[in-house]
Amino acid sequence: MPQLRESGGGSVQSGGSLRLSCVASASTYSMGWYRQTPSHQREGIASILGTQTKYAESVKGRFTISQDSRKRTLYLQMNDLKPEDTAMYYCASLASFGLSVNYATNWGKGTQVTVSA
């Protein structure tokens, strides 16, 4: 299973933007972004398979998932960030295309995103 390493998290004000990156040590079938807070279970927010993408309703229209296959790098462009987007963000390699945590075969260590009002 590939090793995954996220970067790009940080602190921004509400309405701001961040771009997360995730470098994989090997190619994967599909990849996704998940997030988790101390009070909520880990949830899938975006996944990609080739040119197909899926998004959770909570981020649709604000977040964009993309990938550079040559660089084995996954991206998450996050615009119009809200305080409720505050979470630890993880990338994952997926055995199936979708948002379920059950599809994940390997996880990165995560990168923290904090959005202040």
TIDO-154242 format. One record per residue (C-alpha): x, y, z. Coordinates in pm, whole numbers. Each point is the difference from the previous one (the first is absolute). Layout:
N
xx=X	yy=Y	zz=Z
...
***
This chain:
117
xx=0	yy=0	zz=0
xx=128	yy=345	zz=-82
xx=122	yy=238	zz=265
xx=-187	yy=328	zz=2
xx=114	yy=339	zz=125
xx=-226	yy=304	zz=27
xx=101	yy=363	zz=13
xx=-156	yy=343	zz=-37
xx=-211	yy=30	zz=312
xx=-2	yy=313	zz=210
xx=-212	yy=270	zz=157
xx=-218	yy=234	zz=-203
xx=-290	yy=234	zz=56
xx=-351	yy=-80	zz=-111
xx=-32	yy=48	zz=-375
xx=364	yy=-78	zz=-62
xx=161	yy=-273	zz=-207
xx=251	yy=-278	zz=46
xx=144	yy=-264	zz=-228
xx=85	yy=-339	zz=142
xx=242	yy=-239	zz=-168
xx=61	yy=-370	zz=48
xx=296	yy=-180	zz=-152
xx=-29	yy=-376	zz=-48
xx=299	yy=-233	zz=-18
xx=-175	yy=-212	zz=-265
xx=-294	yy=17	zz=-237
xx=-344	yy=-80	zz=137
xx=-337	yy=-97	zz=-147
xx=-184	yy=294	zz=152
xx=71	yy=261	zz=266
xx=-200	yy=211	zz=234
xx=-1	yy=268	zz=265
xx=-154	yy=-51	zz=341
xx=-27	yy=211	zz=308
xx=-56	yy=-58	zz=370
xx=-58	yy=206	zz=313
xx=16	yy=-116	zz=363
xx=-380	yy=-5	zz=14
xx=-75	yy=-156	zz=-340
xx=90	yy=-320	zz=-177
xx=227	yy=13	zz=-299
xx=-199	yy=96	zz=-309
xx=76	yy=-12	zz=-368
xx=-23	yy=335	zz=-172
xx=147	yy=-55	zz=-348
xx=127	yy=-286	zz=-214
xx=141	yy=-35	zz=-349
xx=36	yy=-275	zz=-258
xx=149	yy=117	zz=-325
xx=-219	yy=292	zz=-100
xx=-291	yy=-102	zz=224
xx=-50	yy=179	zz=330
xx=-239	yy=-26	zz=291
xx=-63	yy=251	zz=276
xx=-182	yy=12	zz=328
xx=-289	yy=245	zz=-1
xx=169	yy=205	zz=270
xx=290	yy=95	zz=-231
xx=-156	yy=-18	zz=-345
xx=59	yy=323	zz=-192
xx=275	yy=114	zz=238
xx=261	yy=-277	zz=-14
xx=165	yy=-149	zz=-309
xx=192	yy=-325	zz=-9
xx=261	yy=-57	zz=-270
xx=308	yy=-206	zz=-64
xx=325	yy=3	zz=-191
xx=59	yy=-364	zz=-85
xx=355	yy=59	zz=-120
xx=92	yy=148	zz=339
xx=-226	yy=-245	zz=187
xx=-140	yy=301	zz=179
xx=-356	yy=59	zz=113
xx=-133	yy=350	zz=64
xx=-294	yy=155	zz=178
xx=-72	yy=363	zz=-79
xx=-217	yy=140	zz=276
xx=-174	yy=333	zz=-57
xx=-248	yy=198	zz=206
xx=111	yy=-182	zz=313
xx=-231	yy=3	zz=301
xx=67	yy=-59	zz=370
xx=-181	yy=-334	zz=-28
xx=271	yy=-112	zz=-246
xx=246	yy=-3	zz=289
xx=132	yy=-356	zz=24
xx=293	yy=-231	zz=-55
xx=10	yy=-83	zz=-369
xx=124	yy=-336	zz=-125
xx=65	yy=-137	zz=-343
xx=-57	yy=-366	zz=-70
xx=59	yy=-254	zz=-271
xx=-328	yy=-168	zz=-89
xx=-93	yy=-349	zz=-114
xx=-333	yy=129	zz=-133
xx=-112	yy=338	zz=-132
xx=-210	yy=181	zz=255
xx=-6	yy=177	zz=335
xx=-36	yy=-286	zz=244
xx=279	yy=-40	zz=254
xx=-31	yy=-373	zz=-68
xx=149	yy=52	zz=-346
xx=329	yy=129	zz=140
xx=299	yy=-234	zz=-16
xx=259	yy=236	zz=144
xx=5	yy=338	zz=173
xx=234	yy=292	zz=29
xx=77	yy=150	zz=340
xx=-221	yy=302	zz=-64
xx=34	yy=376	zz=-18
xx=-190	yy=241	zz=223
xx=-230	yy=267	zz=-145
xx=-132	yy=267	zz=234
xx=-249	yy=261	zz=-114
xx=-78	yy=294	zz=227
xx=-316	yy=207	zz=-16
***
